[in-house]
Amino acid sequence: MVKKKGEPSVWLTKASADEYNETSKTVWAGKLVSDSPPVKCYRVNSPAVTFEWMDGEVIAVHLINGHYFSFVDTAAPVFCALASGASVVEIGMAIDVLPAGAASQNQYDLELDAWIARLVEEDLVKLDDSFSADSSCPEKDKWLSSVKACKSRHLSIEKFTDIEALLALDPVHDISSAGWPSRN
Amino acid sequence: MSLVAGGSIVENIRKLVELSRRQTSTCTMSIAGATITLVFLDDGFQSRVVPAFSNTDVALKSDSDLTVLLVSRRQNQQLDEIFDAGMQHFSGHPNETLVSSSEGLQFVLQRSPEAMSIIDLANHFAVFIIDSPHALTNLERGNPLKHILSAFFCQREFLVLHSAAVAHHGATILIAGSSGSGKSTISAACWRSGWSFLSDDTTLCARTGTVYGVYRTLKLQTDQSAQFSIKTAGDKLIGEDKTVFFVPDDISLRASPPIARVLVFPVVSRQSHPVIETIPSGEALRRLLASSLFFLPVTKSTTTVNLLAELARTLPAYRLTLGRNPLEIPEVIASVLQ
């Protein structure tokens, strides 16, 4: 199944897709702007989160809670595309050119939504309200091309918590003007 | 900044600096190109701290990149009160470390042994406060001033790794892993086979790939140390769990530090013989993160992750599954150096 450009399902969860169908007009920043959905972009939650591209694998580290994550196969360039400013629609379009897999396109869009929701839940990315739909950069285009070149559609995420316990033992305290810091 | 004690940490440090100028008991040493002077405000520190370092000169006085005062808390009433106030913030875990920063100072509290490090990196000055020199445990004597030196070398853009390091035919092998993963066992086995020793716990890695050990000590499980008949320098420090060995200068490598060639991540197993297998750079970074990122609080930074990633990308990485006989390990590691 091939999805047409501009279809909202790429960026909407199933629940919000139903809502979208009921109210086709979109209110964005308090204004009625169009009947198309707003372009959703995310940014990496830096400086709390940092990530590295490691020969086809992305390792993202949450420096506050000590969790770190591995993204392999398609998930790796998708994460980098998201981090470089690609909108969810652009990523969905890039994935769109992949050969059809076992899942239907709608199911796949839901998988992408769920995957991004998990990134938000893990505090790795945040919704970026400052995104400009016309923005283009070589970095983003490079990663979108990488997404298009992927053979697999599966968006994986592997979480590691083995340093969480170590971090819990090393809480960071702030000195206040009252003297020695109070316990956080 | 008012302290619980009513004084100022900065003021107290200034007083200590004045005290240190009158102090004649010092030791200057060279680690990774930096000159570090230890000033002993209690004579008991010298014999307990200096043996862990090589390239030391108790007589030499020169401009230092870092001056570290070692002081007993009872010598200064206000420091004593600061110490007590700080210690109240521990939750009780034996290895808990707290970090705080203000006015450019960094404080690290240790629970076991109870000690406080105050680090003023802007002024190249640090203070280590402990109940008395006798309160230093054997393990602390094996790796003294770890928090201060790690903070100092992080600032100098070294990667401070929770890693052992040995060298063979001019190549350094970095052996990274969390506590109990086998770093010291591998170091001892390589030492026993005539390889050079750089570190069994705290390793400095420069951006150039040059590797330095901080301490010339090696810690082994006390019941395990008998299988390594290794010639040590001076007396061993025998503890209930671990024994600290002092590595002789002819084995300990400091003068011409070699370049890192491979990364090895040990895995303890019950299999008969050790096996070494290549791993991708992503797995290497994950293992480096697990072993080194939160080794010390001062290393929590994006820069550290970048440096760890650079290391993982640059060096071939291997998973070394340990066998029953550690003396077979050097040959297995040597096979990937060829």
Interface residues (C-beta under 8 A of the other chain):
Chain A: S46 P47 T50 E52 M54 D55 G56 E57 I59 V61 L63 G66 Y68 S70 V72 F160 D162 I163 L166 L167 L169 D170 P171 V172 H173 D174 I175 S177 A178 G179 W180 P181 R183
Chain B: M1 S2 L3 V4 I82 A85 G86 H89 H93 N95 E96 T97 L98 V99 S100 S101 S102 E103 F107 P280 S281 G282 A284 L285 R286 L289 A290 L293 F294 P297 K300 S301 T302 V305 N306 A309 A312 R313
